[in-house]
Amino acid sequence: MSWFESLILGLVQGLTEFLPISSSAHLRLTAAFAGWEDPGAAFTAITQIGTEAAVLIYFRKDIAKIVSTWFRSLYTKSLRGDQDAKMGWLVIVGSIPIGVLGLLFKDQIEGPFRDLRLTATTLIVMGVVLGFADRLAARDEEGGRHRAVRERKTLRELGVRDGLIFGLCQAMALVPGVSRSGATISGGLLMGFTREAAARYSFLLAIPAVLASGGLELKHIGEGPVSWGQTIFATVIAFAVGYAVIAWFMKFITTKSFMPFVIYRILLGILLFVLVGMGVLSPHAAESAG
């Protein structure tokens, strides 16, 4: 991998990680369209640490309160009903599904799941799901001629069952094209949460999964086409761009619909099917030899 490739892939990771369009799919497709080698699952996991660092800084006050209150609640009984302590437990509970499924399907994640036909399918299917969930949310928020406005749930109403469902949605993003934020936000909207609540919990829930995944993949850097220097460079770029994207996205979702992302996902999926069907792209284009 050249330094230019590392720069572009870092930009792609930062731009797409928090949008509901799948960063892993875009890293894979960028390499395929450019004729580069697939950077691989290890590169993707480690550059995600950069974008997750942006989450840690952007939500630093929330995270500090959650971590502090959770730890203190372990030995202070009066704090166990505190919302921040509960959120700490809910992030842990919601992280279980992706931890278990990530280990069980590790070989598939690094191999068959990277087939471009599967990526095209997940882009379209999850785009439709996100669109449906978004319309439900809009209907509740806007009401209608024969419908009253329906109040949606906030994070204060998040329970263990909700956390596990969010976690299962997040685990779906082990397949490129699904999108971690897209799946968890869709799940949250379908469960009746506000857009902001679904997005905020989605970002908090990703922290343990991404840090653990990146940590496990550290030993694999240098085994394929990517060196340590290029990976660190891409990770720093992803952090800087990712921070700007979070700030924009959290403002965007308070007033806007997810439909632009839905349309983009479906069109990209269709284009990918056409290119593979016409033989312009191989389903395994840009896959690394390792």
C-alpha positions in Angstrom: 0.0 0.0 0.0 1.3 3.4 -0.9 1.0 6.5 1.3 -1.5 8.0 -1.2 -3.7 4.9 -0.8 -3.4 5.2 3.0 -4.5 8.8 2.8 -7.5 8.1 0.7 -8.6 5.1 2.7 -8.2 7.1 5.9 -10.4 9.8 4.4 -13.0 7.2 3.4 -13.0 5.7 6.9 -13.5 9.0 8.6 -16.2 10.1 6.2 -18.3 7.0 6.3 -17.9 5.4 9.8 -20.7 7.4 11.4 -23.0 7.8 8.4 -25.5 4.9 7.8 -23.7 3.8 4.6 -21.1 1.3 5.9 -17.4 2.3 6.2 -16.2 -1.3 5.7 -18.1 -1.5 2.4 -16.6 1.8 1.2 -13.1 0.8 2.1 -13.6 -2.4 0.2 -15.2 -0.6 -2.8 -12.6 2.2 -2.9 -9.9 -0.4 -3.2 -11.9 -2.4 -5.8 -12.7 0.7 -8.0 -9.1 2.0 -7.8 -7.6 -1.4 -8.6 -5.8 -1.6 -5.3 -5.4 -4.6 -3.0 -8.1 -5.0 -0.4 -6.7 -3.4 2.8 -8.2 -6.3 4.7 -10.2 -6.7 7.9 -7.2 -5.8 10.2 -6.6 -2.4 8.5 -10.4 -1.7 8.7 -10.6 -2.6 12.4 -7.5 -0.5 13.4 -8.5 2.6 11.4 -11.9 2.4 13.2 -9.9 3.0 16.4 -9.2 6.4 15.0 -12.8 7.2 14.4 -13.7 5.8 17.8 -11.2 8.2 19.4 -13.3 10.9 17.8 -16.3 9.5 19.6 -14.4 9.5 22.9 -13.5 13.1 22.5 -16.9 14.3 21.2 -18.9 12.6 23.9 -16.1 12.9 26.5 -18.4 14.5 29.2 -21.1 11.9 28.8 -18.6 9.1 28.8 -16.7 10.4 31.8 -20.0 10.6 33.8 -21.1 7.1 32.7 -17.7 5.5 33.5 -17.3 7.3 36.8 -20.9 6.7 38.0 -20.8 3.0 36.9 -17.6 2.3 38.8 -18.9 4.1 41.9 -22.2 2.3 41.8 -20.3 -1.0 42.2 -19.7 -0.1 45.9 -22.3 2.7 46.4 -25.8 1.2 46.5 -27.6 4.5 46.2 -26.0 5.1 42.8 -27.3 1.9 41.2 -30.5 3.5 40.0 -28.7 6.4 38.5 -29.2 6.9 34.8 -25.4 7.0 34.1 -24.8 3.8 36.0 -27.6 2.1 34.1 -26.1 3.3 30.8 -22.8 1.7 31.7 -24.5 -1.6 32.2 -26.5 -1.2 29.1 -23.4 -0.5 27.0 -21.9 -3.7 28.4 -25.0 -5.8 27.7 -25.4 -4.4 24.2 -21.8 -5.3 23.5 -22.2 -9.0 24.1 -23.8 -10.0 20.8 -21.1 -8.6 18.6 -18.4 -10.0 20.8 -19.8 -13.5 20.6 -20.7 -13.5 16.9 -17.5 -11.7 16.0 -15.5 -14.6 17.5 -17.7 -17.3 16.1 -17.7 -15.9 12.5 -14.1 -14.5 12.4 -13.1 -16.6 9.4 -16.2 -15.7 7.4 -15.8 -12.0 8.2 -12.3 -12.1 6.8 -13.3 -14.2 3.8 -16.7 -14.9 2.2 -18.4 -11.9 3.8 -16.2 -9.6 1.7 -17.8 -10.8 -1.6 -19.0 -7.8 -3.5 -22.3 -9.4 -4.3 -23.1 -9.8 -0.6 -22.0 -6.2 -0.1 -24.4 -5.0 -2.8 -27.2 -7.0 -1.3 -26.7 -5.7 2.2 -26.4 -2.1 0.9 -29.8 -2.4 -0.7 -31.6 -4.4 1.9 -30.5 -2.3 4.9 -31.2 0.8 2.9 -34.8 -0.3 2.5 -34.9 -1.1 6.3 -33.5 2.3 7.2 -36.0 4.0 4.9 -38.9 2.2 6.5 -37.7 2.9 10.0 -37.2 6.6 9.1 -40.7 6.9 7.7 -42.2 5.4 10.9 -40.2 8.0 13.0 -41.4 10.8 10.7 -45.0 9.7 11.0 -44.8 9.7 14.8 -43.1 13.1 14.9 -45.3 14.8 12.4 -48.7 13.2 13.0 -51.2 13.5 10.3 -54.8 14.3 9.4 -56.2 11.4 11.4 -53.1 10.7 13.6 -51.9 12.5 16.7 -48.2 13.2 17.2 -46.7 10.3 19.1 -43.9 10.9 21.6 -40.9 8.7 20.9 -38.6 7.2 23.6 -35.4 8.7 25.0 -32.4 7.0 26.4 -34.0 7.2 29.9 -36.4 4.6 28.7 -33.8 2.2 27.4 -33.9 -1.2 29.1 -31.9 -4.5 29.0 -34.1 -5.9 26.2 -33.6 -2.8 24.1 -29.9 -2.9 24.7 -29.7 -6.5 23.5 -31.7 -5.7 20.4 -29.4 -2.8 19.7 -26.5 -5.1 20.2 -27.8 -7.7 17.8 -28.3 -4.9 15.2 -24.7 -3.8 15.7 -23.5 -7.4 15.2 -25.1 -7.4 11.8 -22.4 -4.8 10.8 -19.9 -7.6 10.8 -21.0 -8.0 7.2 -19.6 -5.2 4.9 -22.5 -3.1 3.6 -24.7 -3.3 6.6 -23.3 -0.3 8.5 -22.9 -0.3 12.3 -24.7 3.1 12.7 -27.3 2.2 10.0 -28.3 -1.1 11.6 -28.4 0.2 15.2 -30.2 3.5 14.3 -32.7 1.5 12.3 -33.2 -0.9 15.2 -33.7 2.1 17.6 -36.2 3.8 15.3 -38.2 0.6 14.9 -38.3 0.2 18.7 -39.7 3.7 19.0 -36.6 5.8 20.0 -35.9 9.3 18.7 -33.3 9.7 16.0 -31.0 11.5 18.4 -31.4 8.8 21.1 -30.8 6.0 18.6 -27.7 7.7 17.2 -26.2 8.6 20.6 -26.6 5.0 22.0 -25.3 3.6 18.7 -22.1 5.7 19.0 -21.6 4.8 22.7 -22.3 1.1 22.0 -19.6 1.0 19.3 -16.8 2.0 21.7 -16.1 -1.4 23.4 -16.6 -3.3 20.2 -14.3 -1.2 18.0 -11.6 -0.9 20.6 -11.6 -4.7 21.3 -11.7 -5.5 17.6 -8.9 -3.1 16.8 -6.8 -4.4 19.7 -7.2 -8.0 18.5 -6.1 -7.1 15.0 -3.0 -5.2 16.0 -0.8 -8.3 15.7 -1.9 -8.8 12.0 -0.7 -5.5 10.7 2.4 -6.0 8.5 1.3 -9.5 7.5 -0.4 -8.3 4.3 0.1 -5.3 2.0 -0.2 -2.7 4.7 2.6 -1.6 7.0 2.4 -0.1 10.5 3.3 3.4 9.3 0.6 3.5 6.7 -2.0 2.1 9.1 -1.2 4.7 11.7 -1.3 7.5 9.1 -4.7 6.4 7.9 -5.9 6.1 11.5 -4.9 9.7 12.3 -6.7 10.9 9.1 -9.8 8.9 10.0 -9.8 10.5 13.5 -9.6 14.1 12.2 -12.3 13.6 9.5 -14.5 11.5 11.8 -14.7 14.1 14.5 -16.0 16.7 12.0 -18.5 14.2 10.6 -19.9 13.4 14.1 -20.4 17.0 14.9 -22.3 17.5 11.5 -24.3 14.3 11.8 -25.6 14.9 15.3 -27.0 18.3 14.1 -28.2 16.9 10.8 -30.4 14.2 12.4 -32.3 16.6 14.7 -34.0 18.2 11.7 -33.4 16.0 8.7 -34.5 12.6 7.4 -32.3 9.7 6.6 -33.7 9.4 3.1 -30.6 10.8 1.3 -28.6 8.0 2.8 -31.3 5.5 1.9 -31.3 6.5 -1.8 -27.5 6.5 -1.9 -27.3 3.0 -0.5 -29.8 1.6 -2.9 -28.3 3.2 -6.0 -24.8 2.2 -4.9 -26.0 -1.4 -4.4 -27.7 -1.5 -7.8 -24.6 -0.1 -9.5 -22.4 -2.7 -7.8 -24.7 -5.5 -9.0 -24.6 -4.1 -12.6 -20.8 -3.8 -12.6 -20.3 -7.3 -11.2 -23.0 -8.7 -13.6 -21.3 -7.1 -16.6 -17.9 -8.4 -15.6 -16.5 -5.0 -15.1 -15.7 -5.9 -11.5 -15.0 -9.4 -10.1 -17.0 -10.3 -7.0 -13.5 -10.8 -5.4 -11.9 -7.7 -6.9 -9.1 -6.2 -4.8 -9.1 -9.0 -2.3 -5.7 -9.4 -0.6 -3.8 -12.6 -1.2 -3.5 -13.0 2.6 
